């Protein structure tokens, strides 16, 4: 497919400033209907103490000799119908301009017997928001509705979701940060509005002063720009290839701004946090795990904390063969405990098992389907698959932002198509951002629940129709956000702590336990603790208490759950430490210190070796 050049014209207003599905009222349209509500005791029938009828009140208004500006003819108002005993709809004899009808309503409302008067406006159904970005109409089948008029069976049904609003704002991911852990970004005009910079580059040295993977001459730094990931010397699992601009393409699917030119992202108002973890021939588990933690707002030694743009959603369009790495699992668990949703592509091997880290616990594992909703021949499925999203095919790829450089980047933006589960995962990340916009405190488990329970069934005759290892079905953005909006009933339920049993430990040993809670609204629950013994620590995100060296005595620790809006009933945990400390104890002697322990751990990690991961991009026609 031909690459479409960017227009050199100034950019018009963003989609966030456009109507979001409401048919606009024409101020020149004449109106005749007026709603008038009287106060409870106004013009009451003295004999029966009943309100006057709507007909009598219409006659009373007409008798006042009301007229519009510039007219000396009295205006007749007829009774049309009632809403309540005090509220009636009046019909003017002649149609009035909106200005004249508003003036008439103001005059009537000035009567102390009238509570209010207003135009009886026509209200329209919410319509799907159809972007004016030209590529949406011609190339972005993946975002469209499976219903009329599009009939895109494999589409993610974004227009109906965009047509909704939250707090008076369009539902487009506004205010939510999605981290794209990938090859970095290019400053594409479609992305600059939504990128939160500088992001971070976690691609470190391969060995001392060897930056072959990083390809930028240095290690970790606060510059997540993509220098290119081309390879000119073939090696095992690393063929000769041009630069992919993979991170820029993933970012465009999620957050390309709606700006009347080019394309539009599925969450076109979301913040995109670029985190560079891949370079030439992929990247290392260690760098990716560090990137996951940093994106979630957790500390990484030697790296400034990410406090300004903590990611609610983390997209990983990457993968490697084999079981879930322990390092991956630790980082994912920590990020989930901090409230982040982790979305991972399942892989492009055409296998019936999914790659790592899609096979880790706690992630949303995304396989891919084509325009007709059938699972593609390249997309991995298998136990652990959560859902399917548009991944494209050679005939109908996924259109997104790119760079025109073959190896090193150029200043020219471009667009291209490709296919792979790499491009399926960001659709799910974008819809997760929409869910967070509706309910910022929603838990990762609840996000998964709304995504999977709203998914559309695989089409009859498709590969996954009768399989149990293909996930819940086809991603449906409107179904997911509408289900969450329906569940919002205005009442927030406090989280409820699971009963915490008493804890017992022998003096001088370690004590660890984890608390949990349920929340009827699906909110993420965190915890606070008071009365901690000296030396004990409590992780409020994970709910984990740890005391490495217990001291004799009885202790009471109070733990309180909260969901960001409401705190639940606290519980007091009774801790009993029995016995006495042995002579010479207290951490001296042969005890291993923190520094020695860290050094030993580094040696152990080095002996294991680090598995490298590649972007799950598939092929680019």
C-alpha positions as a printed Julia matrix, in Angstrom:
621×3 Matrix{Float64}:
   0.0     0.0    0.0
   1.31    3.43  -0.89
   2.62    5.61   1.91
   0.56    8.74   2.39
   2.57   11.93   2.91
   1.66   14.35   5.67
  -0.06   17.59   4.65
   2.05   20.72   5.13
  -1.01   22.74   6.09
  -1.58   24.02   9.6
  -3.43   21.51  11.76
  -7.08   22.26  12.6
  -8.66   21.71  15.99
  -8.33   18.32  17.6
 -11.13   15.75  17.87
 -11.52   16.64  21.53
 -12.88   20.01  20.42
 -15.32   18.52  17.95
 -18.88   17.31  18.57
 -18.84   13.75  19.86
 -21.96   12.33  18.3
 -24.59   14.89  19.3
 -26.45   16.37  16.35
 -25.91   20.09  16.56
 -28.91   22.34  17.07
 -29.44   25.0   14.41
 -30.02   28.41  16.0
 -32.01   29.52  12.97
 -34.54   26.74  13.34
 -37.94   28.17  14.49
 -39.57   26.71  17.61
 -43.11   26.65  19.01
 -43.02   24.56  22.18
 -42.46   25.98  25.65
 -42.35   24.2   29.03
 -43.73   26.18  31.97
 -43.58   24.94  35.58
 -45.66   26.74  38.23
 -44.91   26.8   41.92
 -46.96   24.43  44.07
 -49.47   27.05  45.3
 -49.6    29.25  42.22
 -53.09   30.03  40.83
 -54.65   27.29  42.88
 -58.36   26.68  42.66
 -59.31   28.17  46.07
 -62.45   26.06  46.45
 -60.87   22.7   45.76
 -57.22   23.56  46.57
 -56.15   21.92  43.34
 -53.74   23.29  40.77
 -55.33   24.87  37.74
 -55.35   22.76  34.62
 -52.84   23.24  31.83
 -55.61   24.56  29.63
 -56.57   27.2   32.21
 -52.95   28.24  32.59
 -52.51   28.56  28.82
 -55.56   30.79  28.73
 -54.11   32.81  31.61
 -50.83   33.35  29.77
 -52.63   34.43  26.62
 -54.73   36.88  28.65
 -51.53   38.62  29.77
 -51.13   39.94  26.25
 -47.62   38.6   25.76
 -45.89   39.62  22.57
 -42.47   39.24  21.0
 -39.98   41.98  20.27
 -41.01   44.14  17.32
 -44.54   42.81  17.3
 -47.63   44.62  18.61
 -49.83   41.59  18.13
 -50.66   39.56  21.24
 -49.21   36.06  21.2
 -51.61   33.18  21.7
 -50.4    30.15  23.65
 -52.33   26.88  23.52
 -52.1    23.99  25.95
 -50.45   20.91  24.42
 -49.88   18.42  27.27
 -48.76   18.06  30.87
 -45.65   16.58  32.42
 -46.91   16.86  36.01
 -49.73   18.72  37.82
 -47.54   21.83  37.85
 -45.61   21.43  34.58
 -47.22   21.94  31.18
 -46.18   22.23  27.55
 -47.53   25.29  25.75
 -47.63   25.74  21.98
 -47.29   29.18  20.41
 -49.74   30.04  17.65
 -46.88   30.94  15.32
 -43.32   29.65  15.16
 -40.78   31.93  16.79
 -37.07   32.34  16.37
 -35.01   30.84  19.17
 -34.1    34.34  20.36
 -37.75   35.41  20.59
 -38.78   32.19  22.34
 -35.96   32.56  24.89
 -37.07   36.14  25.55
 -40.66   34.97  25.99
 -39.53   32.25  28.42
 -37.58   34.85  30.4
 -40.65   37.1   30.63
 -42.9    34.27  31.81
 -40.29   33.06  34.33
 -40.15   36.53  35.9
 -43.69   35.97  37.26
 -43.34   34.98  40.97
 -45.92   32.23  40.43
 -43.68   30.53  37.84
 -40.74   28.35  38.9
 -39.19   28.21  35.42
 -39.93   28.39  31.71
 -37.78   26.92  28.95
 -37.89   25.79  25.34
 -39.04   22.22  24.83
 -35.92   21.17  22.95
 -35.67   18.25  20.59
 -33.19   15.64  21.87
 -31.37   13.32  19.49
 -29.92    9.86  20.02
 -26.18    9.68  20.57
 -24.6     8.81  17.26
 -21.32    7.07  16.6
 -18.42    9.48  16.28
 -17.02    9.14  12.76
 -13.57   10.75  12.48
 -12.77   13.09   9.61
  -9.21   11.8    9.32
  -9.06   10.61   5.69
  -7.21    7.36   6.38
  -9.95    6.3    8.79
 -12.39    5.99   5.9
  -9.98    4.27   3.53
  -7.53    2.24   5.62
  -8.61    1.78   9.24
 -11.09   -1.06   9.0
  -9.67   -2.31  12.31
 -11.41    0.45  14.29
 -14.82    0.31  12.65
 -18.15   -1.15  13.69
 -19.17   -4.72  12.79
 -22.73   -3.43  12.28
 -24.18   -1.29   9.51
 -23.05    0.77   7.71
 -19.52   -0.67   7.95
 -20.08   -4.41   8.36
 -16.43   -4.8    9.4
 -16.73   -8.16  11.15
 -13.26   -7.93  12.61
 -13.48   -4.24  13.59
 -12.98   -3.25  17.22
 -16.18   -1.12  17.29
 -14.59    2.17  18.35
 -17.04    4.7   16.79
 -19.89    3.78  19.14
 -17.5     4.0   22.1
 -16.19    7.41  20.96
 -19.79    8.63  20.76
 -20.1     8.35  24.54
 -18.93   10.94  27.05
 -17.59   10.94  30.6
 -18.0    14.03  32.75
 -18.93   16.03  29.69
 -15.74   15.03  27.9
 -15.46   12.7   24.88
 -14.5     9.13  25.67
 -11.06    9.02  24.05
  -8.62    8.06  26.82
  -8.02   11.65  27.93
  -5.97   11.9   31.11
  -4.82    8.26  31.0
  -1.18    7.33  30.36
  -0.37    4.29  28.25
   3.27    3.19  28.27
   4.59    1.72  25.03
   7.59   -0.49  25.87
   9.2    -0.94  22.5
  11.91    0.43  20.18
  11.26    4.01  21.26
   9.5     6.72  19.28
   9.96    9.07  16.37
   8.47   12.58  16.78
   5.7    11.98  14.25
   3.27   14.87  13.83
   0.35   12.54  14.63
   1.95   11.7   18.0
   3.54   14.89  19.3
   0.27   16.1   20.82
  -0.08   13.02  23.0
   3.53   11.99  23.7
   4.68   12.66  27.27
   8.41   13.2   26.97
  11.21   12.48  27.36
  10.19    8.96  28.39
  13.17    6.75  29.13
  15.69    4.57  27.31
  16.43    1.35  29.2
  18.53   -0.33  26.49
  21.84   -0.82  28.27
  25.26   -1.98  27.1
  25.6    -5.56  25.8
  28.95   -5.69  27.6
  31.53   -3.13  28.65
  31.47   -0.25  26.12
  29.53   -2.39  23.65
  26.29   -0.71  22.58
  25.4    -2.86  19.57
  21.82   -3.44  20.72
  21.3     0.15  21.85
  22.65    1.51  18.54
  22.83    5.01  20.03
  26.3     4.91  21.52
  25.2     4.9   25.14
  23.21    3.06  27.77
  20.26    4.1   29.89
  19.24    7.73  29.63
  16.23   10.03  29.46
  15.9     9.94  25.68
  13.47    7.36  24.34
  13.87    8.33  20.69
  14.31    5.45  18.25
  17.68    5.65  16.45
  16.7     2.76  14.17
  17.0    -1.0   14.64
  18.34   -2.04  11.24
  20.77   -4.94  11.01
  23.36   -5.33   8.25
  25.1    -8.53   9.42
  23.03  -11.7    9.67
  23.35  -13.86  12.77
  21.29  -16.46  14.62
  17.72  -15.18  15.05
  18.77  -11.8   13.68
  18.5   -11.53   9.88
  19.56   -8.55   7.81
  16.72   -6.06   7.98
  15.81   -2.4    7.7
  14.61   -0.34  10.65
  11.08   -1.2   11.71
  10.06    1.95  13.66
   8.04   -0.59  15.6
   7.43    1.54  18.69
   6.16    4.45  16.59
   3.74    2.15  14.8
   2.4     0.65  18.03
   2.04    4.13  19.52
   0.04    5.34  16.51
  -2.52    2.54  16.85
  -3.11    3.6   20.44
  -2.8     7.36  20.44
  -2.53    9.04  17.03
  -4.28   12.35  17.57
  -7.55   13.09  15.8
  -6.59   16.1   13.7
  -8.51   15.8   10.41
  -5.45   14.51   8.54
  -3.77   11.14   8.35
  -5.19    8.55  10.75
  -6.65    8.34  14.24
  -5.7     6.24  17.27
  -8.13    4.03  19.16
  -7.58    6.16  22.3
  -6.81    9.38  20.45
  -6.81   11.51  23.61
  -4.56    9.3   25.78
  -1.04   10.18  26.89
   1.63    7.98  25.29
   4.71    7.32  27.44
   7.57    5.97  25.29
   9.85    3.52  27.09
  12.67    2.2   24.92
  13.51   -1.41  25.79
  14.31   -2.85  22.33
  17.09   -2.11  19.89
  18.91   -4.03  17.17
  17.74   -7.65  17.2
  15.42   -7.17  20.15
  16.32   -6.58  23.77
  17.08   -8.19  27.1
  14.65   -9.41  29.75
  16.48   -7.32  32.33
  15.92   -4.04  30.45
  12.27   -4.85  29.73
  11.59   -5.79  33.36
  13.16   -2.52  34.5
  11.03   -0.64  31.98
   7.84   -2.3   33.28
   8.64   -1.27  36.84
   9.58    2.29  35.89
   6.45    2.79  33.77
   4.3     1.68  36.71
   5.92    4.3   38.95
   8.17    1.85  40.8
  11.8     2.5   41.57
  14.69    1.28  39.41
  18.19    1.76  40.89
  20.17    4.47  39.14
  17.13    5.82  37.27
  15.04    8.86  38.28
  11.58    7.79  39.43
   8.65    8.18  37.06
   6.23   10.18  39.16
   4.76   12.58  36.6
   3.28   10.05  34.16
   2.62    6.74  35.9
   1.12    4.39  33.33
  -2.3     2.87  33.96
  -1.71    0.63  30.93
   1.57   -0.93  29.78
   1.74   -2.32  26.22
   4.26   -5.07  25.43
   4.25   -6.0   21.74
   7.27   -8.23  22.3
   8.0   -11.85  23.0
  10.36  -14.79  23.24
   9.95  -18.56  23.26
   9.76  -20.56  26.43
   8.14  -20.26  29.81
   7.57  -17.0   31.63
  10.85  -15.68  32.98
  10.96  -15.28  36.76
  12.29  -11.76  36.18
   9.35  -10.94  33.92
   6.9   -12.34  36.45
   8.35  -10.34  39.33
   8.14   -7.08  37.36
   4.62   -7.8   36.12
   3.38   -8.71  39.6
   4.88   -5.55  41.05
   3.32   -3.38  38.32
  -0.08   -5.02  38.78
   0.1    -4.49  42.51
   0.72   -0.82  41.76
  -2.48   -0.77  39.69
  -1.14   -1.03  36.13
  -2.69   -3.26  33.47
  -0.15   -5.23  31.41
  -1.17   -6.04  27.81
   1.02   -8.48  25.87
   1.0    -9.9   22.33
   0.82  -13.71  22.15
   3.36  -14.17  19.33
   3.58  -14.74  15.59
   4.66  -18.38  15.29
   1.3   -19.82  14.22
   1.52  -22.03  17.3
  -1.02  -23.35  19.78
   1.03  -22.1   22.71
   1.74  -18.46  23.51
   5.11  -16.81  23.97
   6.68  -15.08  26.96
   5.76  -12.73  28.62
   2.21  -13.33  27.33
   2.27  -16.59  29.29
   3.06  -14.85  32.58
   0.41  -14.63  35.29
  -1.66  -11.48  35.5
  -1.3   -10.16  31.96
  -3.9    -9.65  29.23
  -2.63  -11.87  26.4
  -3.82  -10.73  22.97
  -3.95  -12.83  19.82
  -4.86  -11.44  16.38
  -7.63  -11.78  13.81
  -8.22  -10.54  10.29
 -10.83   -8.32   8.71
 -13.37  -11.15   8.68
 -12.83  -11.98  12.35
 -10.92  -15.2   11.7
  -7.76  -15.93  13.68
  -4.8   -15.34  11.39
  -2.41  -18.13  10.45
   0.55  -16.39  12.13
  -1.15  -15.61  15.47
  -0.32  -17.8   18.45
  -3.24  -19.07  20.51
  -3.24  -21.4   23.47
  -3.83  -21.67  27.18
  -3.58  -18.22  28.71
  -4.91  -16.3   25.7
  -7.31  -13.61  26.94
  -8.87  -12.01  23.86
  -8.38  -11.36  20.15
  -7.98   -7.96  18.48
  -7.41   -6.82  14.89
  -3.93   -7.94  13.83
  -4.4    -7.71  10.08
  -3.24   -9.85   7.19
  -1.21   -9.49   3.98
  -4.38   -8.4    2.18
  -5.66   -6.05   4.9
  -2.97   -4.76   7.22
  -3.1    -2.44  10.21
  -2.4     1.15   9.16
  -0.26    3.29  11.43
   2.39    5.96  11.87
   6.0     5.34  10.82
   9.16    7.05   9.61
  10.44    7.22   6.05
  14.03    6.28   6.95
  15.31    2.92   5.76
  17.98    2.65   8.42
  18.52    5.91  10.32
  15.49    8.14  10.87
  14.63   11.07   8.63
  12.6    14.17   9.37
   9.8    12.93   7.1
   6.78   11.35   8.75
   5.15    8.44   6.98
   2.39    5.86   7.31
   2.52    2.17   6.55
   0.63   -1.08   7.04
   1.72   -4.28   8.69
   0.3    -7.3   10.42
   1.07   -9.27  13.54
  -0.04   -9.7   17.11
   2.19   -6.7   17.86
  -0.5    -4.62  16.22
  -3.38   -6.47  17.89
  -2.2    -5.77  21.46
  -2.32   -1.94  21.22
  -6.03   -2.07  20.32
  -6.66   -3.72  23.69
  -4.36   -1.25  25.47
  -6.36    1.62  23.97
  -9.71    0.21  25.12
  -8.23   -0.36  28.57
  -7.4     3.37  28.6
 -11.05    4.15  27.83
 -12.1     2.02  30.8
  -9.67    3.87  33.07
 -11.06    7.19  31.84
 -14.51    6.07  33.0
 -13.26    4.75  36.35
  -9.67    5.72  37.25
  -9.65    3.38  40.26
 -10.64    0.28  38.28
  -8.5    -2.76  39.08
  -6.52   -4.8   36.52
  -8.82   -7.75  37.18
 -11.9    -5.62  36.52
 -10.4    -4.31  33.26
  -9.91   -7.9   32.12
 -13.47   -8.73  33.2
 -15.08   -5.96  31.12
 -12.91   -6.69  28.09
 -13.61  -10.41  28.05
 -17.27  -10.49  29.07
 -18.13   -7.99  26.32
 -16.13   -9.71  23.58
 -18.02  -10.82  20.46
 -18.09  -14.5   19.57
 -15.77  -15.78  16.89
 -17.61  -16.03  13.54
 -19.09  -19.34  12.46
 -16.56  -21.35  10.5
 -13.54  -19.53  11.9
 -10.56  -21.39  13.34
 -11.33  -20.38  16.93
 -15.11  -20.79  16.83
 -15.21  -23.95  18.92
 -11.84  -23.75  20.66
 -11.38  -23.06  24.35
  -7.79  -21.76  24.06
  -8.42  -18.69  21.88
  -9.61  -16.34  24.59
 -13.02  -14.75  25.07
 -13.57  -13.67  21.45
 -13.24  -10.5   19.39
 -12.51   -7.17  21.1
 -15.55   -4.87  21.24
 -14.71   -1.39  22.51
 -18.3    -0.2   22.78
 -19.39   -3.37  24.54
 -16.65   -2.98  27.16
 -17.15    0.71  27.93
 -20.94    0.48  27.84
 -20.87   -2.4   30.32
 -18.75   -0.36  32.72
 -20.92    2.73  32.31
 -24.02    0.63  32.98
 -22.42   -0.73  36.14
 -21.74    2.76  37.43
 -24.65    3.41  39.78
 -23.3     6.44  41.61
 -22.63    4.53  44.83
 -19.09    3.53  45.66
 -18.77    0.5   47.89
 -15.97    0.38  50.43
 -13.53   -2.53  50.08
 -13.84   -5.38  52.56
 -10.77   -6.96  54.12
 -10.51  -10.72  54.14
 -10.2   -11.95  57.73
  -6.57  -11.81  58.88
  -5.57  -14.57  61.31
  -3.21  -13.94  64.27
   0.47  -14.29  63.43
   3.12  -16.11  65.46
   6.89  -16.11  65.05
   9.95  -17.31  66.94
  12.22  -14.48  68.08
  14.99  -13.7   65.61
  13.27  -15.3   62.61
  11.49  -13.65  59.69
   7.72  -13.1   59.54
   5.8   -12.42  56.34
   2.09  -12.41  55.49
  -0.13  -10.85  52.82
  -3.58   -9.33  53.27
  -6.32   -9.15  50.64
  -9.68   -7.49  50.16
 -12.7    -7.61  47.87
 -14.35   -4.61  46.22
 -17.87   -4.78  44.8
 -17.12   -2.06  42.24
 -14.02   -3.76  40.85
 -11.76   -0.99  42.14
  -8.11   -1.6   42.86
  -7.57   -1.89  46.6
  -4.49   -0.63  48.44
  -3.74   -0.8   52.14
  -2.31    1.3   54.97
  -0.82   -0.03  58.18
  -0.23    1.58  61.56
   1.56    0.26  64.66
   4.32   -1.51  62.75
   7.0    -3.04  65.03
  10.51   -1.61  64.76
  12.19   -2.94  61.64
   8.98   -4.18  59.98
   7.9    -2.89  56.56
   4.51   -2.94  54.84
   3.91   -2.71  51.07
   0.53   -0.97  50.73
   0.15   -1.85  47.04
   0.77   -5.58  47.44
  -0.62   -5.79  50.99
   2.53   -7.55  52.16
   3.93   -7.33  55.7
   7.59   -8.28  56.14
   9.66   -8.32  59.31
  13.09   -9.77  58.66
  14.18  -10.11  62.29
  11.39  -10.39  64.84
  11.78   -9.16  68.41
  10.11  -10.85  71.39
   6.78   -9.45  72.5
   3.14   -8.94  71.51
   2.22   -6.43  68.83
  -0.97   -5.04  67.29
  -0.9    -3.8   63.7
  -3.98   -2.09  62.26
  -4.53   -2.5   58.5
  -7.07   -0.44  56.55
  -8.18   -1.06  52.94
  -9.0     1.75  50.53
 -10.05    2.06  46.88
  -8.99    5.64  46.27
 -12.46    6.93  47.1
 -13.59    5.14  50.24
 -11.79    3.4   53.08
 -13.08    0.13  54.46
 -13.31   -1.14  58.01
  -9.82   -1.74  59.47
  -8.7    -4.95  61.09
  -6.17   -5.41  63.86
  -3.62   -8.18  63.4
  -2.24   -9.66  66.59
   1.43  -10.63  66.29
   3.07  -12.79  68.98
   6.83  -13.3   68.93
   7.86  -16.1   71.29
  11.17  -17.06  72.89
  14.27  -14.97  73.35
  17.03  -13.77  71.09
  20.11  -15.97  71.11
  23.44  -14.62  72.34
  25.38  -12.76  69.66
  22.31  -12.32  67.49
  21.25   -9.05  65.97
  22.54   -9.27  62.44
  26.3    -9.23  63.18
  28.86  -12.0   62.83
  28.44  -13.99  59.65
  25.18  -12.37  58.54
  25.22  -11.29  54.91
  24.66   -7.55  54.51
  22.56   -5.85  51.85
  25.58   -5.03  49.67
  26.92   -8.57  49.76
  23.46   -9.99  49.06
  22.98   -7.71  46.05
  26.39   -8.68  44.67
  25.62  -12.36  45.05
  22.3   -11.89  43.27
  24.0   -10.14  40.35
  26.45  -13.01  39.98
  23.57  -15.48  40.03
  21.69  -13.57  37.34
  24.79  -13.43  35.19
  25.22  -17.17  35.47
  21.67  -17.76  34.27
  22.09  -15.6   31.19
  19.44  -13.25  29.94
  16.94  -14.26  27.3
  16.52  -11.75  24.52
  13.11  -10.66  23.31
  12.06   -9.37  19.9
   9.13   -7.26  18.77
   6.18   -9.35  17.63
   5.59   -7.44  14.45
   4.92  -10.01  11.78
   5.54   -8.9    8.24
   5.17   -5.56   6.51
   3.86   -5.73   2.93
